[in-house]
């Protein structure tokens, strides 16, 4: 599990995927999310603007990212 530190109240899912180097662009992030390949706290998430806060867990392709 990799920890992703944020200094704001929240980060949008699309931004997190770029920050974690999962994707290189917003377009690729949108595609992964729409294809139901990303989970937030164990549930498939289809909203790229989903607000993530400290303690949320994002999963993609067998990798886990904890918002810290």
Residue pairs with C-beta under 8 A, 6 or more apart in sequence:
1 57
1 64
1 65
1 66
2 20
2 63
2 64
2 65
2 66
3 65
3 66
3 68
4 16
4 19
4 20
4 65
4 66
4 67
4 68
5 68
6 54
6 67
6 68
9 53
10 51
10 52
10 53
11 19
11 51
11 52
11 67
12 48
12 49
12 50
12 51
12 52
13 29
13 33
13 38
13 40
13 45
13 47
13 48
13 49
13 50
13 52
13 58
14 26
14 29
14 30
14 33
14 48
14 49
16 52
16 58
16 65
16 67
17 23
17 28
17 29
17 32
17 33
17 38
17 58
17 60
18 24
18 25
18 26
18 29
20 58
20 65
22 29
22 32
22 60
22 61
22 63
23 29
23 32
26 48
29 48
30 48
32 38
32 60
33 45
33 46
33 47
33 48
34 46
34 48
36 44
36 46
37 60
37 61
38 44
38 45
38 58
38 59
38 60
39 45
39 58
39 59
39 60
40 50
40 52
40 56
40 57
40 58
40 59
41 56
41 57
42 57
42 59
52 58
52 67
53 67
54 67
54 68
55 66
55 67
56 66
56 67
57 64
57 65
57 66
57 67
58 64
58 65
58 66
58 67
59 65
